[in-house]
Amino acid sequence: MPARAVLAQESGSDPLLDLGTEKGIGGEDFMRFDRDQIKNQIKTFIPPLLRPAFTQHAFVLPPGLFSVGVSHTYGTIDGDDFFRNGNVNSAVFANSEVDRNITNLDIFYGFDLNTEYLHGFTARLNIPYKNSKVSGSIHPGGVQAITAFNSASTQEVGDVGLFLKKKILDQGNGPFGLAAVGAVFFPTGKNDEKFGDNGVIRFETPMGTSNGIFGRFSDDGRLPSTLQPGTGDFSFLAGLFLTRQFDSNDFLGRSALHLGVTHRFMPEEDGIDYGDTTTFFTSFVKPIYKDYLSLDLTYVLNHHQDDSYAGQFMDPALGLINRPAFSGGTSGYIAPSLIFSPDPQIRMTLSTLFRIQDPDLGPAPDPVVRLGIDVTF
């Protein structure tokens, strides 16, 4: 052993040589002490009870830490959840139902490039699995004498997303925290899923029963853009998140307010334009029981540009027409949530979204239930 190290050990002047001993940093169980430091980092950088249940925030992961989250979202669209000109489109969809399950796997990693202006990053990989089932029937064009049994089901991986969030402003240096995000979605999901048997469904009319291609959205009987697992091309997202954290001395007490906006740029592929989507949100999170339980009240506003479909189809009421848009407009949801964190590294959430603003056109589920868990290490 070098003489310097021997002298340091004898004098106790080198704390590294005392690790794992009673007088060393953290005592005899240094690994337990080190794990506690991770917990303290999480509480400081991304406090579990102050992060919103499912919307975004300006917190970033400490460098070198991972977080893995799994969430499951379930919603049902009944006959009174389809709209046209802001009104329920029961003439067409009264007997139709759509069940939608989406499971997301999210992997986060915090890193720092240790260069001026290149601090505070979180990367995120999102892998969605989408399960949709269409059942019942519709009356094309609102003509009650014609019934189309447009059943369908899909179970596919959607478009995988790669996100990068960058901290712009830390609340320690200003009145609030601010972060920007950019994302690219890869065309991993199918965009050619069809109704019935490869696009062929059963029709009932006063003239009898027949089978044929359901050509409302394409010549090959495809599902609308809202039910396709993927887009068939790359899409992109940009966003900005603001977080204001309050402490126990503030009027609101220990809590956090989160605001944000994202815009997803959607592609046109195979004659289908999916329509860009802009999302605004605000979330107020308030711990209600020590470091274990929080309440979250969130408002989400989605503005979806009208989608579009190339070509023409035979409308029973109007004859041969250009395919009209199926979905578009602005919808709003209010969502109370519970956040439970038995340990700083473990967080569980339960949310229910209730629709309070109907879109101008297309489907909008109500309610939507979301259950999630994430672990940081």
PETAFEN-V488588 format. One record per helix or strand of 2 or more residues. SS is the DSSP state (alpha for helix, beta for strand). FROM is the first residue (numbers start at 0). LEN is the number of residues. Records with the same first field share a line. If there is no record, write none. Layout:
BEGIN
SS=FROM-LEN + FROM-LEN
END
This chain:
BEGIN
alpha=2-9 + 14-4 + 29-16 + 78-3 + 89-4 + 139-3 + 170-3 + 224-3
beta=65-12 + 81-3 + 86-2 + 95-16 + 120-16 + 146-3 + 151-6 + 160-9 + 176-9 + 199-6 + 207-6 + 234-12 + 254-11 + 267-2 + 271-2 + 276-13 + 292-12 + 307-2 + 311-4 + 318-4 + 327-16 + 345-12 + 360-3 + 367-9
END
